[in-house]
Each structure stands twice: as structure tokens, then as C-alpha cells.
Amino acid sequence: MAGGTTPPEGATRFVETTRGLLSYSQLAPLLAERVLEVERSIAERRFHTEPFGPDLILRFHSQIANDLVPEWAGRWRNVDVRVGVHHPPLPHRVPALMRDYGEDIRIRLEHVSGHLNQLLLETLAFTEGRLLSIHPFNDFNGRVTRLFLRELLLRLELPPVDLVPTDGTGEETYFAALHSGDRNDWIPLIRVWETRFEQFTDSST
């Protein structure tokens, strides 16, 4: 199946890789190993001098996927996709949208500090929600988005909050917030970020 599409309920999704046709459950641990390597590099501040924008996003995607799907790793998608009820922009629009996204982030970051105020929370919500809404890659968009956010949190000297949605109600709330972000309504995703910081504080006490 094309990366990023939503399979019928109960269907198994497969991805053609350098190791053959793998189900998503077979592919997931391989991706997890590569994501962990990038997370370690982020923690060691290996990307800290690079501009925070689309080129870094491409690099992250390449590092987690290049040896598995070299045909499209580290490249903007060239296929039309649907993610649940969301229909991301057509592939020919992705490069320009990602340039605009990078410029939006640059301007926002010029006006934020490490203090958890409304402007910072909206910047975090925009950085996450807009990237997932554009859905710039054939697949693995969620993983790359979390890496990009992990790098941003480190640069802003913010706590390493948990970015993976929890099962049940938390997961439903998160995906509903992303759906609002598709309409440029960042308030629900801001609340998700507030909860993330609250949970981190609770777990640290």
C-alpha cells in the first residue's frame, strides 16, 4: 500500500523495502532502532548548529529510512495520500508549503523565549500540527515530527515531555486536536501541550 494511506479496518499494511515486502509490524522495530540513534544524536546536540527547518526534517527522514526505502527516504512525497478523514495537500504543492512552513517557524521562534506562555505553546502546537497536516513524506511522518519536536525542545531548553499519544481517551483527544489543526485551529493542540508539560512535572515530583 502507498505510504501514508489509511488501510481498510482490520487490514494489514505492507511497505516495499530493501529487505523485501514487510508488514508494518515487521517494519516498526527496524524504524525504532533508527529513531533511537537519531534521538541519541539530538541529545548529544549534533544538529544544534543546523538551521531549524525543512532541510533538517529531510535529514531526519533520511537517517531513519534511507537504508530501508532509499527510493523515497529524505524526499518530499510524490504520491497523493489520505490520513483518516484528512486529505493532505497534493504532492506538487509540498515543496512550496514546506518552504513556507520553515519561514513561519523561523519568524515565530524569533519572538519566543523558554517561558511557557501562550506564544510558546502556540509555536509548539503549530510546529507539530502544521507539519503533520502537510504530511510531507510518503510515510513515517509521525516519527520525523517527533524527532523535529525533540530537537526544538532541546534548543528551547524545555523539558523532554512525552510526545507519543497514550491509548484510549488521550489518543482520541490528540487526533481530534490534529484535526482542528488541519483547519488552523491550534487551541486543542495547545491544550495537549499544556497536558504534556503538566504530566512531566507530575512525574518529576
N, C-alpha and C positions, 0 to 999 in steps of 0.2 A: 504494500500500500504506500501511496505517496506520503512522505514525511509531513506531519502536522495535520493530516486529515483525521477525522473522528470516525473510527470503525463502527459498524453496527453493534448494538448492545450484545455483549457476550462473545464478540468476535475476537480472534487473536490477531494482533498486528505484527507484521513482519517488515524487516528492513534488509535490503541487499547490502552486504558489507564485504570487506576483503577476506573475511572468514566464512563467507557463504551467507545464505539466507537465514537470518536469525530472528527468532521471536523477540518481542520487546523484553520479555522476562529473561531471555538469554543475554540480551544486549546490555541490560541495566547494570549488572555488576562490572562489566568492562568499562562502561562510562563512569561508574562510581570511582574506579581506580584512577582514571584520568582527571576527574574533577578534584579528587583529593590531592593530586600532585599540584594542580593549579592553585588550590586553596593554600597549600604549603608555601608556594611561591609568593602568593599575595601576603601571607603572614610575614614572610621574610622581606617584604617591601621591594620585590624585584621589579614591579611595574610602576613604582612610585614616581618616577621621573617622566613617565609617558603621559601624553595628553589624555584626559579622561573623556573619551568619546567613541565614535564609531570604529576607528582603527583598533582600539583596544578590545572592543566587542568582537571584531573579526578575529583578532589574535586568540582570544579565549576560546572561541568556537573551533578554530583550527587546532589548538592544543588538545582539546578533548575528543576531537573527531577525525583528525586527519589520517591516522593510520587505520581507521575503520571504514570511513566513507570519503576517500580522497577526492572523488569527483565533485562533491559539493561542500566539503568542510571548509570553513573560513571564507565562504562566498555567500552573497545575498541570494535568497531563494529565486528560482526561475520557474516555479510552479505556483498555480493558484491553490489555496488551501482554505479549509473551513475548520474552525476550532469551536466545537459545540455549536452554539447559535451565532457565534461571531464569525463574520466573513472579513478577514484581514484585507488590506489593500492589494490590488493586483500587483504581480511581481515587477512589472516595468516601473512602478512608482516607488519601489522600496529604496533604491539608492538615494533619490532626492529626499524622501521622507527621513531617512537616517541622517542625512546631512543636516536637515532642519532640526531633527531631534538633538543632534550633538550641539548645535548652536544654542538651542533652547536651554540645554543643561549648562553650557558654559556661562550664559548670562545669569541663570538662576544661582549658580554657585558663587558668582561674584558678590552676591548680596546676602549670603547666609553665613552663619557662624556655627560653632559647635553647640550652641544653646538650643534646647528642644522647644523652639517656639513654632508658631503656626507656619511661618515661611519655610522653615527647615522641614517640617513634616510634609508640607505640600510638595517640596522639592523631592523628597524621598518617594512620595506617592507617585508623582509624575514620572520620575526616573524608572520606577518599576512598571507602572501601568501602561505608559506610552510605548515602552519597548515591547511588552507582551502584546499590545494591541496591534502594532505594526507587524509583529511576528516575522522578523526579517530572514529567518533561516528555514530550510526545508524541515528541519527537526532540531530537537534539543534546545529550543528557545528558553524553556524554563530554567534549565541548568545554567545556561550562559547568563541569563538575567540575574540569577542568584550570585554568580561569581562577580558580575559587574557591581551589584549592590554591596557585596562583601568588600570589594576594593574601595567603594565610596565610603562605607562606614569607617574603614581604617583611615582614609585620608582626612575625614572629618573628626577623627578621634572619638567616635561614638561606640557604644557597646556592641559586641558581636551577637546581636539578637538572633533568635531562631527565625529563619526565613522560609522554612518548609511548612505549608499549612497542615494543621492537625486533622485527624479524621473527624467525621460527623459534623457537628454544628460549625466548628471552626473552619472546616474546609468549605462548607456551603457559604459561610459568610465571606470568605476570601474570594471565591469565584464570583459571588454577587458583586463584590467591590470592584473586581476587574471588569465586570460587565458594565458597571457605572463608568469606569474609566474609559471604556470604549466610546462613551458619549461625552468625554472630557469633564465628567463629574468626579472630582477627586476626594470628596468628603468621606465616602465609605472607606476608601483605601487609607486615608489619613487616620481613621479610627483603627484600622488594622495595625498601622504603625504604632499608634499610641498603646495598643494592647501588647504589641511585641516588646516595647520598652518596659511596660509595667510588669510583664511576665519575667523579663530578665532581672529586673530589680527584685522581684519576689524570690526568684531562685537564688539570688546572690546574698540574701539576708538569712 
